[in-house]
Amino acid sequence: MCSFKEKIFSNGDTYDGCWSNGLRHGLRVYRYANGDVYDGCWSDGLMHGSGVLKFSKGDVYDGCWSNGLRHGVGVYRYANGDVYDGCWSNGIMNGVGVYRYANGDVYDGCWSDGLKHGSGVLTFSKGDVYDGCWSNGIMNGVGVYRYANGDVYDGCWSNGLMHGSGVLTFSKGDVYDGCWSNGLMNGVGVYRYANGDVYDGCWSDGLRHGSGVQEFSKGGVYDGYWSNGLMHGLGVLRSSNGDVYDGCWSNGVRHGNGMYMWSNGSTYIGNWTKNKIDGTGTMKLANGDMYDGCWSNGIKHGFGIYGYANGGVYDGTCSKGLRDGKGTLVYPYGSKQPSELNKWCTIIKKSRFNSSCSEKVGGKSKSSRHSSHKISPLDENCRDSSSTLLQTADEGQSDASSENYMVVEREYMQGVLIKERNLRFDVKG
C-alpha cells in the first residue's frame, strides 16, 4: 500500500509524493538541492516510466525512463538550443532519432552510445546534405554528399573525409571518377573536363602527379609524366595538327632533351629551354636540308653546320639566325676541302684554272680572271641570297697529274657579305 508524505533529505533534496516500502513510488515531484526538478513516475525509488527532468543549467528532458535512466523515446532540449527527439537506451541516445542543432543543421538517422552511427542524413544550414553511413559520430563508409554549389560526391568515406573510390561531379560539368585519400584525389582516376578534355592517370593531393594520359578536346594527346598538375619529366605530346614532341618537360613546358617531328616531315633532335629550341641540336627539314649546331631562343645562334639537300655544306657561325663571322661553304660539285686549309675556307674543285690572288671587299673585286661560269644557290635559311659561287664550264675536264682548287674565304656581318678573298691552291697527283 502506498502512503503520501513530504520528505526533506539531509543533502537538501525534497520529495513530495507517494512511498511504497520506504521507497519513492508513483507519480510525484522530486526537487534536488542543486536546482534540478523531476516531475514524473517513480518505481522502487527510481525514476521509471514517463517524466520530465528540468536541469538547473537549462536543459530539459521529457520522455521515458527506466531504472533511473533515460530509456525509450524522449525529447532532450539543451540550453544552447540543440534538440534531440528520438530513442534512448541506458541514459544515452541509441537507435533512431532527429537532432536539431542550434546553428540550423539537422541530423536524422541512427545513433549508438550518444554518437551518430549507422545510416543517416545530415542537412547543413549552409545547404550541403550528406546521406550515408556513419561511425562513431563521423562519416564513414559509403555516402552521397551534395554541396550547396551543386557539386555531388558519391563514394567512400573515412573519418569524415572522402577516402577510397568515388565519383565527384562538379556543377560546372567536370567529373572525376577514381581514388581518394584524406579528402583529395589520390591514386588512379579519370577526370573528364567540361570542355571535353580527359585525363586518365595518377593523382597526388588533388593534382595530376605521376604517369598519365590527357586527351585534349581539340585533338591533341599527351602521354607521359606529371608533377603537381603540370607535364613534368618524360612525355609524348601529339598535337592536333600532326606535330609530335617526344622528350623532357618541366613545369608544363618543353625543357631538356627532346625530339620534335612536324607534320610536314621536318624534325628536330636536341635541347630545349622553356619551350624554345635552345642549346645544341639537329634539325632536318622536309626539303632535305639539315642544320646541326647551336641554337638560342628558337633560332640558329653560334657555331653550326648546315647541309643542303643538293649536297652543299655551310660550316661556320650564325648570330640570331644570320651568318655572322667567317664560315666555310662547300658546294655540291664533288670537290673536297684540302687538309692543309683551315675549316673557314670555301672550296671549289677546278681543272685547268690559273688565277692570281684576288680580293673582294663589299662585293667589289680588286682583280679577277674568270672564264665562263654558272651560279649555285646558297642557304636561304641563313638569309644570304646575294652570295654565289663561280665554277668553270669545263668542270668535267681534269689533269691526271695535278688539280687546281679555288678557295673562296668569306666573312659576314649579320648575314651580309663584307669581305671575300679568292686563293688558288695546287694539289699534286
Secondary structure, DSSP 8 states (H G I E B T S, - for coil): --EEEEEE-TTS-EEEEEEETTEE-EEEEEE-TTS-EEEEEEETTEEEEEEEEE-TTS-EEEEEEETTEEEEEEEEE-TTS-EEEEEEETTEEEEEEEEE-TTS-EEEEEEETTEEEEEEEEE-TTS-EEEEEEETTEEEEEEEEE-TTS-EEEEEEETTEEEEEEEEE-TTS-EEEEEEETTEEEEEEEEE-TTS-EEEEEEETTEEEEEEEEE-TTS-EEEEEEETTEEEEEEEEE-TTS-EEEEEEETTEEEEEEEEE-TTS-EEEEEEETTEEEEEEEEE-TTS-EEEEEEETTEEEEEEEEE-TTS-EEEEEEETTEEEEEEEEE-SSS----TTS-TT-EEEEESS-----EEEETTEES-----SB------GGGT-TT-----BTTTT---SSEEEEEEEEEEEETTEEEEEEEEEEEEE-
